Amino acid sequence: MDIQDIDHVELYVGDVQQSAFYLCTALGFRVAGQGGPETSLPDDRSLLLRHGRIQLLLTSGLNPRSAAAQYVARHGDGVSSLAFTVADARAAFEQAVSRGATAVAEPVTHADGESSVTIAEVIGFGDVRHRFIERHGERDEFLPGVIGMLTHDVEEGDTLLDIVDHIAVCLPAGTLAETVRFYQDVFDFDQIFEEYIEIGDQAMDSKVVQSKSTKVTFTLIEPDSTRRPGQIDDFLARHDGAGVQHLAFLTDDIVGSVETFAARGVQFLSTPASYYDALQERLGRVDLGVEALRRTNVLVDRDHWGEVFQIFTRSIHARGTYFLEVIDRHGAKTFGSGNIRALYEAVLRASESPATAG
């Protein structure tokens, strides 16, 4: 299956304006489109945000019967759809369904002169859907009912972030293997990494799957049910099932990005001084320098190809579930186990801190 890239990520939220305000003022996104009853979306209000090549579609339900309102009532604010760019949406949909995916929406083409967008949907994991998006030409409508704003009406934003690097997904215990097979069999993804992490008497298993294009990457995580329940179990309970734990945004200047975002009020998870004290012995010299990493709480690890630098925001979600990541790759293609362990420990510390949102 020819999955080229991530077209957009849709999040269902309780208050679209409030969610957009945070992303725009703190992380430099800009409003690039909008929709609602006045644009033939009778049940929803949507805002399209962009930063670099990242496209986030925020949608709030205007009545309790809408899909967005029902999602938020069950899960709270969160990712509801991960949309794939494909060359042929109809063929991708038919292939996915023939391989076992559950159909949600048959392919429909919306045309305007020589431009068009074809959209189809299948179920991914939990209540998260995958859209197949096939675009030709330039259209005023980003999606039906979501009208793009003219270029001169769009305020200039940051260029600190570029793309969605990966999506981390929490799964119920015992479903990791079948979910990996689902993405391999249905979408032709490859498994590129796996790691079993033990922290005290808690543990989790993770596997990373990636599209043939290498542009779509999912980190799939399940708790070890034979060990004491931990933060993955907490996510599943608070979120009420499988869902996206975090979106990771790629930058080419993680130190500068973190300093900029922190100055705007973004709270990042902290890292103990001992992590940086041991860094020289663990990894030797690193590209960005230990003191810059210590100052910004950025984590670093290494795979066969290079270094990867990561930092995670403190969750501002009402349920303390969903959060964001900023990642900078200096050649690294996967993830280091040290960073996975450090993230687990950082989230554990945050959950025990009175400053944790929730």
C-alpha positions in Angstrom: 0.0 0.0 0.0 1.4 3.4 -1.0 1.1 5.5 2.1 3.1 8.5 1.4 2.9 10.8 4.4 0.7 12.1 7.2 -1.8 14.5 5.6 -3.2 15.8 8.9 -4.1 14.8 12.4 -7.6 15.6 13.7 -8.2 16.1 17.4 -11.6 16.2 18.9 -11.7 18.8 21.7 -14.2 20.4 24.1 -13.3 24.0 23.2 -11.7 24.5 19.8 -10.8 28.2 20.5 -9.1 27.4 23.8 -7.1 24.5 22.2 -6.1 26.6 19.3 -5.0 29.5 21.5 -2.5 27.3 23.4 -1.1 25.8 20.2 -0.8 29.1 18.5 0.5 31.3 21.3 2.8 28.7 23.0 4.0 26.5 20.1 3.8 28.9 17.1 1.0 27.3 15.1 -1.2 29.6 12.9 -4.8 29.3 11.9 -5.0 28.3 8.2 -8.6 27.3 7.8 -12.0 27.2 9.6 -15.4 25.6 9.4 -18.8 25.4 11.1 -22.5 25.7 10.4 -21.8 28.6 8.0 -19.7 26.2 5.8 -22.0 23.2 5.9 -20.7 21.7 9.1 -24.0 21.8 11.1 -22.8 19.9 14.1 -19.1 21.0 14.4 -16.7 23.9 14.7 -13.3 23.3 13.2 -10.0 25.2 13.0 -7.1 24.1 10.8 -3.7 24.9 12.3 -0.3 24.7 10.6 3.3 24.9 11.6 5.9 23.9 9.1 4.4 20.9 7.3 2.4 19.9 10.4 -1.4 20.2 9.9 -3.7 19.8 13.0 -7.4 19.9 12.5 -9.2 20.8 15.8 -12.9 20.0 16.0 -15.5 20.6 18.7 -19.0 19.3 18.7 -21.8 21.8 18.8 -24.4 19.4 20.0 -24.1 16.3 22.2 -25.1 14.0 19.4 -22.0 14.9 17.2 -19.2 12.4 16.9 -16.8 15.0 18.4 -18.9 15.6 21.4 -19.4 11.9 22.1 -15.6 11.3 21.7 -14.8 14.0 24.2 -17.4 12.8 26.6 -15.7 9.3 26.6 -12.0 10.1 26.2 -11.6 13.8 26.8 -9.7 15.9 24.3 -7.6 13.7 22.0 -6.6 12.4 18.6 -9.5 11.1 16.7 -8.1 10.6 13.2 -4.7 10.1 11.6 -4.9 10.9 7.9 -2.6 9.3 5.3 -1.6 10.9 2.1 -2.1 8.4 -0.7 -1.9 8.4 -4.5 -5.2 6.6 -4.9 -7.7 6.8 -2.0 -10.2 4.4 -3.5 -7.6 1.7 -4.1 -6.1 2.1 -0.7 -9.5 1.9 1.0 -10.5 -1.2 -1.0 -7.1 -2.9 -0.3 -7.3 -2.1 3.5 -10.9 -3.5 3.8 -10.0 -6.6 1.8 -7.1 -7.2 4.3 -9.3 -6.9 7.3 -9.8 -3.2 8.1 -13.2 -2.1 9.2 -14.8 0.4 6.8 -16.1 3.7 8.3 -16.6 5.9 5.2 -16.6 4.8 1.5 -14.5 6.9 -0.9 -16.1 10.2 -1.9 -14.5 12.7 -4.3 -15.2 16.4 -3.8 -14.2 18.3 -7.0 -14.0 22.0 -7.8 -12.9 22.6 -11.4 -9.6 20.9 -12.0 -8.9 20.4 -8.2 -10.3 17.6 -6.1 -9.9 15.7 -2.8 -11.0 12.1 -2.3 -11.5 10.9 1.2 -12.2 7.4 2.7 -12.0 6.1 6.3 -11.2 2.9 8.2 -10.8 2.1 11.8 -7.3 2.1 13.2 -7.1 1.4 17.0 -9.6 2.1 19.7 -11.8 5.0 18.5 -9.1 6.4 16.2 -9.7 6.3 12.5 -7.4 6.4 9.5 -8.4 8.6 6.6 -7.0 8.1 3.1 -6.5 11.5 1.5 -5.9 11.9 -2.3 -5.4 15.5 -3.4 -5.2 17.0 -6.9 -4.7 20.7 -7.5 -5.3 23.6 -5.1 -8.7 23.8 -3.4 -10.2 26.4 -1.2 -11.6 23.6 0.9 -9.0 21.7 3.0 -11.8 19.1 3.7 -15.5 19.4 3.0 -16.7 22.3 5.2 -13.2 23.4 6.3 -12.3 26.4 4.2 -8.7 27.3 3.8 -7.8 31.0 4.4 -6.1 33.1 1.7 -2.4 33.2 2.1 -2.4 37.0 2.9 -4.9 36.4 5.7 -2.7 33.8 7.4 -0.4 35.3 10.1 3.3 34.3 9.9 4.1 31.8 12.5 7.3 30.0 13.8 9.4 27.7 11.7 10.7 25.8 14.6 8.8 22.6 13.9 8.7 20.7 10.6 6.7 17.4 10.6 5.0 14.9 12.7 7.9 12.6 13.5 5.9 9.8 15.1 2.8 9.0 17.1 2.9 7.1 20.4 -0.1 4.9 21.1 -1.1 3.2 24.4 -2.8 -0.2 23.9 -4.5 -2.6 26.4 -2.3 -5.4 27.7 -2.2 -8.4 25.4 -3.1 -6.4 22.2 0.4 -5.2 21.1 1.2 -8.2 18.9 -2.1 -8.2 17.1 -1.9 -4.5 16.5 1.6 -4.8 15.0 0.3 -7.5 12.7 -2.7 -5.3 11.8 -0.4 -2.5 10.5 1.9 -5.0 8.8 -0.9 -6.9 7.1 -3.3 -4.0 6.3 -1.0 -1.1 5.6 2.3 -2.8 4.7 4.1 -1.2 7.7 7.5 -2.7 8.8 8.5 -3.2 12.4 11.7 -1.2 12.9 12.3 -1.3 16.7 11.2 -3.0 19.9 12.1 -2.6 23.5 10.9 -4.1 26.8 11.4 -1.6 29.7 11.4 -2.4 33.4 11.2 0.3 36.0 11.1 -1.1 39.5 8.1 -3.5 39.7 6.4 -1.9 36.6 7.1 -2.8 33.0 6.0 -2.1 29.4 6.6 -3.5 26.0 6.9 -1.3 22.9 7.3 -1.9 19.2 7.7 0.7 16.4 6.0 0.3 13.0 6.7 2.4 10.0 5.3 2.9 6.5 7.4 1.9 3.5 7.9 5.6 2.7 9.3 6.0 6.3 7.1 9.1 6.7 4.5 7.5 9.0 5.8 6.0 12.3 3.8 4.6 15.2 5.3 3.7 18.6 2.9 1.1 20.0 3.0 0.5 23.8 1.3 -2.0 26.1 1.7 -2.5 29.8 3.0 -5.8 31.2 -0.1 -7.2 33.0 2.0 -9.5 35.1 3.6 -6.5 36.8 2.3 -3.8 39.1 0.1 -1.4 37.1 1.9 1.8 36.0 1.5 4.9 33.9 0.3 3.0 30.7 -2.4 1.4 32.8 -3.3 4.8 34.1 -3.6 6.3 30.6 -5.8 3.4 29.5 -8.1 3.9 32.5 -8.3 7.7 32.3 -8.7 7.7 28.5 -11.1 4.8 28.6 -9.2 2.5 26.2 -6.5 2.6 23.5 -5.5 6.0 22.2 -2.7 8.4 21.2 -0.5 9.2 24.2 1.5 11.8 22.4 2.4 13.4 19.1 6.1 14.0 18.4 7.1 17.1 16.3 10.4 17.2 14.5 12.7 20.2 14.9 16.3 20.9 13.7 17.0 23.1 16.7 15.7 21.4 19.9 17.6 23.6 22.3 16.4 26.9 20.7 12.9 25.5 20.3 12.6 24.4 23.9 13.9 27.8 25.1 11.4 29.6 22.9 8.5 27.5 23.9 9.4 27.6 27.6 9.5 31.4 27.5 5.9 31.3 26.2 4.8 29.2 29.1 5.1 25.6 27.9 6.0 23.3 30.8 8.3 20.4 30.0 9.0 17.3 32.1 12.1 17.7 34.2 15.2 15.4 34.2 17.3 14.9 37.4 20.9 16.2 37.4 22.2 12.7 37.8 21.0 11.9 34.2 23.4 14.5 32.9 26.2 13.7 35.4 26.3 10.2 33.9 25.9 11.2 30.3 29.6 11.4 29.4 30.2 7.9 30.7 27.1 6.5 29.0 27.4 8.1 25.6 30.7 10.0 25.4 30.7 13.3 23.5 27.3 14.4 22.2 26.6 16.9 19.4 24.7 19.5 21.4 26.8 19.5 24.5 25.9 18.3 28.0 25.4 21.7 29.6 22.9 22.8 26.9 21.0 19.6 27.4 21.1 20.0 31.2 19.9 23.6 30.9 16.9 22.6 28.8 16.1 19.1 30.3 16.6 17.6 26.8 17.2 13.8 26.7 19.7 12.2 24.3 20.3 8.7 23.1 22.0 7.0 20.1 21.2 4.3 17.6 23.3 2.7 14.8 22.9 5.8 12.7 23.3 8.8 15.0 21.9 10.7 17.9 18.3 11.5 18.9 17.3 14.4 21.2 13.9 14.4 22.8 11.8 16.3 25.4 8.2 15.9 26.5 5.7 18.5 27.6 3.9 18.2 30.9 0.3 17.2 30.1 -2.3 20.0 30.3 -5.0 17.6 29.5 -7.9 17.6 32.0 -7.3 13.8 32.6 -3.5 14.1 32.6 -3.2 11.8 29.5 -2.3 13.4 26.2 0.9 15.4 25.8 3.4 16.5 23.2 7.1 15.7 22.3 9.8 17.7 20.5 12.4 15.6 18.8 15.6 16.4 16.9 17.4 13.7 14.9 21.1 13.9 14.2 21.2 10.9 11.9 19.2 8.6 14.2 16.5 6.6 12.5 14.9 4.9 15.5 14.9 5.4 19.3 17.3 4.7 22.1 16.2 2.6 25.0 17.7 5.0 27.4 15.3 7.8 26.3 12.3 5.4 26.5 13.3 4.6 30.1 13.9 8.3 30.9 10.5 9.3 29.5 8.8 6.6 31.7 10.6 7.8 34.7 9.9 11.5 33.9 6.1 10.8 33.5 6.2 8.8 36.8 7.8 11.8 38.6 5.3 14.2 37.1 2.4 12.0 38.2 3.7 12.1 41.7 4.1 15.9 41.6 1.4 18.3 42.8 2.2 20.5 39.7 0.8 17.8 37.3 -2.2 19.1 35.4 -5.3 17.1 35.9 
